[in-house]
Amino acid sequence: MKKTDIFFPCSDMAAGNEFLAQLAGEKHVGNVFMLVGSDFPSCHQAPDGCRFLIVDDLMSSATMCAIAHATTSDYALLVLRETRLTLGQHAVDRLLCAAEATDAEMVYSDYYKICNHELQRNPVIDYFAGSLRDDFDFGGAVLVSAAGLHAYADSQPSASRYAGFYDLRLSLSRRGQLFHLNEFLYTIEEYDLRESGVKQFDYVDARNRNVQIEMELAVSRHLSEIGATVSAVNRQNVDFNACHFDVEASVVIPVYNRERTICDAVDSALSQKTTFRYNVIVVDNHSTDNTTSLLRKYSDSRLVHIIPQRNDLGIGGCWNVAVDDDRCGRFAVQLDSDDLYSSADTLQHIVDEFYKQQAAMIVGSYRMCDFDLNTLPPGIIDHREWTDDNGANNALRINGLGAPRAFYTPLLREIHFPNTSYGEDYALGLAFSRKYRIGRIYDELYLCRRWGGNSDAALSVEKVNANNLYKDRLRTMELAARIKMNKRK
C-alpha cells in the first residue's frame, strides 16, 4: 500500500502531541506536518517524527500550495478543522485503500461528532459534477492525491485567503473522482451548535462578503475550464405582449395546514396597491386543519381558492396548478403561506421592474424576522453575490436566489416547476438564468418569518443531506445542459 503525508493544524502543543500519538504504529504514514501560524511561539520545537509548516489561513491558496510543495508521499491527509479530531481504527489505511482501489483524486468519509458531550453520527453525501456549493461537507479530514496537489500548485492559482481549498477541490474534480467512503472513520468535537435554519444563511451574511467574492472567482474559473459558462450577451429577449391576460399579475400562495398564518399572508397580498388588475391564487393542498374554512370566509373576488384534484403534489406541483390555470396573470409572484410582503407597494415594484429590466424572472430581497416581525440575524438578505454579468454562473455555487421570486407566466408554463417541496424554486432559477435575464431588486420587499412551524427551522443531518443532495443533482443537470448549449454555439 502507498503512503500518505499528514497535515494538521495546531495552535496548542498538548493537542498536537495528542493527535501525533494516534499516528504511532501507522505503517503507511510518511511525513507529518503541524500547520502553525507565524505567531506560533518560537520556544516550541517540533516533536520527534514531525515538522512545523508555517502557513497563514488554513483554507488559503498559499496554504494549499505550501502543502503541495511539502508533500513527498503518494497522498496527503489534510485535517480541515481546528478542532480535536480522533482517528478511528485503521482510518488512514481505509482512506488509502479506497484511493488506490478507485484512483480517486480525493477520498472523504462519514464521521462522528461530539455535541454537548454526546456522540452523534454525521453521514455526508456523494460528490457529483454539480456539487459546486462552497459549503459542501467533506467532514474534518480528506485524503488528496499528491499528483492533484502538485497540479494545482503548478497552475498558479489566484491568491485567496478563503477559497484555497474550494479552488483545490474544484481542480481535483476536473482531474478525476472525489470518492465518498461511507464509513465513520473519525470523530470531531463540534463547536457550532446552531440549528440548521440559522446556519443556512451564513453564506449571505454581509460580514462574509469578502469570502463570497473569492468563492465566486474560483467557481467562475472552474466553469470556464469545463465549458459551462453562461454569457450575459447571449440572453434571449422576452416579449411581454405575446399573450393576452385578464390580469397583469397573480400572487401565488401554495398552502398546507397553515391555519396560524394563512390569513396574514392573504391579507398582505390583498392589501397591495397597484395601477393594474391582479388576483391572489391560493392553492390549498388538501389541508386537514382550519386552513380551508378560513379561506372560504373571504368574499373578495380577487381571491382564487383552488383545491387540486390530485393528491400527489408538492409545493412545486401546487405552483404548476396555479400557473396553468386560465386565471393566472401575466406575472406570477411568490408569497409563502407563513410570510408577508414588506409594504403595500411590493407587487407594483416587482411588475415595474419586469418591464424596466426586460427580465424573465425577478428576485427581490427579504428580511429575516420572528413571528412578531422582530429582525433576526443576518437581517436583510439581498444576495449581493448575484450580479448582472455573472449571477447566472454564480448561481451554481450558492444554495438559493432570494425572495420574493416572480416569473413571466408564458415561460413558466413552458418550463414548469419540479413537483417537489424543496429546491423547486432554485431549479426554476437555474433554468431561467441559462437563457434569460433574471432581474434583481435589492430593496426589502418581503418578510420571511422564522418560527417553530417552519419546515426548515431545525432539520436532522439526514434531512439536510437529502436537501443538499437534491440541489447538487439539480446543479449537475444544469451543468450538463449548459455544456451542451455551449457546444452547439
N, C-alpha and C positions, 0 to 999 in steps of 0.2 A: 504493500500500500504506500502511496505517496505521502509526503509530509506537508504540514501547514505551519506557517509562522503565526504567532498570536500577537494581536494588538489590542490593548485595553486601556481605557482612560483611568488615570489615578491622580487624585488630589490628596490622598491620605495614605501614608506608607503602611499603616496597620491593615487597612482594607486591601491594599495592593499585595501585601505579603499573604493575606488570606486567600486571595484569588490564585496567587502563584502556587500555593500549597496544593491546590486542586490539580495542578498540572504534573505533579510529581509522579513518575512512573509511566506517563503517557509516552508510548513508543513512537508516535507519529507526529510529534511536535518538534519543529525546528527551532528557530529563534523566537524569543519572547521579548516584546517591547511594551514598556509602560509609556503611555501617551501623557506627557506632562506639559504644563504651560510654562512660559518663560519666567513666570514669577514663582515657580516651584522652588522651595527652599534649597539653596545650593549646598547646605550641610548634609543633605541626604545623598547616599551612594546607592547605585543600583544593586539590588540583591544578586547573589550568585545565579548565573544562568539567565540573567535578564538585563536589558539595556533600556536607558531612557531615550525616548524620541520626543524632542521638543516640538510642539505644534501650537497653532493658535486655536481657533474654534473647532470643536470636534467634527462638525459637519462641513467644514470649508473645503474648497477645491485644493487649497495649499496642503491641508492635512491629508486628503486623498492621494495627492501626488507624493507627499513625503512617505506615506505608507507604501505606495507603489515602488518608490526608489529603494526602500529598505527591505522589500520582500525578495528573498532569495530561494525560498521553497516553491513548491508547485502551487500552493494555495496560501491565502491569508485569511485567518479567522478574525473578523472585526467585531469587537464589542461596541455597540452603538449607543449605549445609555450609561450615564454616570450614576449608576446605582449598583447595589450589591447584586451580583449575579453568581448563582451556584450551578455549576455544571452537573448534569445528570450522569448516570452510569454510562461510561464509554461514549459520551456525547460527541467528542471530537472524532472518534472512529466512525460513528454513524454518519456524520456530515461528510466525511471524506469518502466513505463507501458510496453514498448517494451521488457525490460529484463524479467519482470515477465511473460509476455504472451508467450515468446519463450524459456525461460530458457537459454538464451544465456550467454556465458561466457564474452562477450563484446558486447556493443552496441555503434555504432558511427553513425553520421548523416551528411547530407549535411550542408553547411554553406554559409554565405555571407562573402565577404571580401571587404575591402576598399582599393582601389589602386588609389593613386593620388587624394584622396578625392572623388572618385567615387565608389558607391556601386555596386558590381558585384555578381552574383550568382556563387557559386562554388560547383556544384554537385560532389559527389565522387562515387565510384563503389562498387559493391558487392564483398565479400571476398570468395575465393574458396580455396580448398586444395592446389592448386598451386600458390596462391598469396604470393609467398615467397620473392618478391622484398623487400629489406630492406627500400626502399623509398616509400612504399605503403602509400597513402594519407588517413589517418584516420581523417584529419582535426585538429582542435585545442583542442578538448576535447573528451574523451571516458569514458564510464561507464563500470567498470570492477567488476565482482563478487568477493566478499571477499574470498569465498572459493578458487577461482582460484588464487588470490593473495597469500593466505596462502600456497597453494600447491607449488607455485613457490618458495616462500621463504624457505619452508621446503626441497626443492630439492637441496639446497646448490649450487646455480648457480656459475659459474666461475666469478671471479672478472672482471668486464668490465666497462670501462669508457664511452663507446659509444653505446654498443649493449644491454644494460639492458632492455630497453623497447622492442626491437626487440626480445630478448630471451623470455621475458614475453609473448608477444602476440603469439609466436610460441607455447609456453607451453599451453596457453589458447586454441589455436586451436586444440591441441591434446585432450583436455578435452571436447570440445563441440563447439557450433556455435559462430562465430563472425558475428553479425547481423547488416546489414546496414538499418537504418531507413531513407528513402529518404524524409525527411522533413528538411527545413532550420531552424535550431534551435538556431543559434547564429551567431555573426558577429565578425570577427577579422580584425585588421589592418595589411595589408600585406606590408612588407618592402622589400621583394625580388622581384623586378620588372623586372628581366631579362626575355628575351624571351625563349620559350621552347627549341629552338635549342641550347641555351647556357646552360641551366640548365641540360639538359640530359647527359652532360659529367661530372657532379660533381663526380659521383661515380668512375671515373677512374683518377681523378686528383691525381697526385703523392703526393700532400700535404695531402691527405686523406688516405694514405696507412695504418696508424695505425687503422683507422676506419674500413677499409676493412678486415684487419686481424681478428678483433674482430667479425665482422659480419659473416665471414667465419666459425669461431669456433662455433657460435650459430647455423647456418644452418646445419652444419655437425652433430652436436648433435641431432638436430631435425630429420634429415633424418635417422640417426641411430635408433632413437626411433620408427619411423614408418616403418622401414624395407625397405627404399628406397635408401640405399647407393649403389653406383657403385664402385666395387673394380677394381683397376688398374691391378691386377694379372689375371683377367678373360677376358681380351681383346682378341678378335678374330684376327687371323693373316690375312694378306692381300697378295694375290698372284698377283703381278703386271703383270705377264706373262700369265694370264689365258685367255686373249683375244688379238686378233690382231687389231692394229690401224694403219691407214696410216700416222697419225701424232702423235707426242708424247703429245702435249698439244694444247688446244684451249682457247684463251681468249674470254670470253663470255660477250657481251655488249647488254643488253636489252635497247631499247630507244623508247621514245615517245616525239616528239616535243622538241628536244634539238638542234635546228639549231645553237645556240650560242656556244655549247660546244662539239658536237659530233665529229667534225674533230680533235679537240685536243685529245680526248680520243682515236680515231682510230689511229692517228699518233703516240701516245705514245705506243700503242700496237704493231704497225708495226715496230717500231724502236728497238724492243728488239733484243739483240744479244745472240744467243743460239748455242749450239752444236748439236741441234736436229731440226727436222722439226716441225713447228707449224702453225696454222692459227688463224684467228680472225673471230668469228661468231657474227655478229650484227643482232639481232632480232628486226626489225623495226615494232613496234606495230601500224601500220596504222597511221603514223604521218600525220598531216594536215598542217604543216609548210614546210620549205625548207629542213628538215632533209633527206627525201628520195632522193631528187635531189642531195644533197651534197654527199650522199653515192654512188650514181650511177656514180659519176665522177671519182671514184677510179678505176685504172686499175691494181692494184696489185692482182695477182692470189691468194694470201693468204687470201684476204678478202672475206668472205662468207656473202652475204647480203640476209637475209630471211625476207619476209613479210608473216606472218602467214595466214593460210586460215581462222582461227577462229577470231571472233571479241569480244570474251569474256575473253581475257587473261589479267591477272595482270602481275607483274614482275616475280612472280614465274612461271606462265604459260609460259612466254617467255623463261625462263631458260629451262623448260622442252622441248620446241620446239628445242632449240639448242642442248641439251644433247641427245635427241632421234634421232637427225639427224646422218646419217651414216658418215658424215664428221667430227664429233666431235672427238677430240683426247683422248688419254688415261687419261689425267688430264684436268679438266675443271676449268678455273681460272677466277675469277671475276674482272671486271672493270666496274664501273658505268659510265654512259654516260656523267657525268659532272666532273669526276675525272681523275687523271693521275697516272702513275707509277712514282716512285721517280727517277729511273735510267733505263738505258738500260739493266741492269743485273737482274732486278726483276724476270722475268719469269724463267730464268736459276736457280736462287737461290731457287725459290719455288719447281721446279721439283727435284732439287738435294736433297732437304730436305724430299721429299716424300720417296725416297729410303733410305736416311740416317736414318730417324726416323721410317721407316716402318709404316707410318701413312695412314689412310684412308681419312683424311682431314687435310689441313694445314691452319692455320690462321696467318697472319702477323701483322705488326704494321704500323700505319699511322700517318701522321702529319696533324693537322687542319690548314688550311690556307685560306686566302681570294682569290678572283678571280685572283689577281695578284701574288699569291703564297707567300704572306707575312704571317708569322706564327701567328696564333690566339690561345688564351688560350683554353685548357690547353697545347697546343703544341703537342708533340708526345704522342700518346695513344697506349700503348703496352700491356695493360691488364695483368699486373703482378699478378693480382688475379687468373690467370689461372696457376696452377701448374700441373706437370705431374701426381702426385699422387692423387690430389684432385680436379683438374679442372673440371672433369665431374660432380662432386657433386656441386661445387661452381657455375657452370653454371646455376643452378636453382634459384640462388639468384640475379644474375646480369641481365642486360637488353640487353646485346649484347656480341658478342665474338670477335670482331675486324675485321680488313680488311687489305689486300685482303684475301678473302676466296677461297680455291681451293679444289676440290673433285676428288677422284678416280672415274672415269666415270661409270664403271660397277655397283658399289654400288649405285651411284646416280640414275642410271636407274631403280634400284630396289625400291628405296625409293621415289624418286621424290619430287619436291617442292610442297607445297600447292599453289593453284592458287590465291595468294593474292599479294598486293603491299606493304605490311608492315609485318615484322616478318617472312617472308618466309625463310630467311637465318638462323634466330635463330631456327626455327623449325627443319631445317636440322642439325644444330649443336647439338641440344639436342639428336636427333635420332642417329646420328653417335656416339656421346660420350657414349651412353648406351652400345655399343658393341665393338667399335673400338677406336684405339688411335687417338687423334687429335694432330697433331704436331704443334709446335709454333715456330715462328720466331720473335725475339724481336728487330731486326734491322728495321729501317724505310724502307718500301717498297712502300708506297702509299701516294699520296697527296689528301686529302679529302677537296675539295674546298667548302667553305660556301659562299653563295651569295643569293640574293633575290629570285632566281628561285628555290632554294632547296625546296623540298616538305615538309621538317620538320623544316624550319627555324623559323617560328613563328606560332605555332598552337593554336587554341582555346582550352579552357579547355575541351570542349566536344570531340574534336578530340584526345587530349592527353588521355582522359579517354577511348575512343574507342580503341586506340592503346594498352594501358596498359591492358585493359580487354581481348583483343585478346591474348596477350602474357601470361597473367595469365591462360587462358584456355589452351594454349599450354603446359604450365608447369603442369597443372592439368592432362592432358592426359599423359604427360611424366612420371609424378609421379606414376600414376596408372600402367603404363607399367613396370616401374622399380620394383614396389612392386610385381607384378605378376611374373616378371622374377626371382626375388629373392626367391619367394615361390616355384618355380619349381626346384630350385637347391637342 
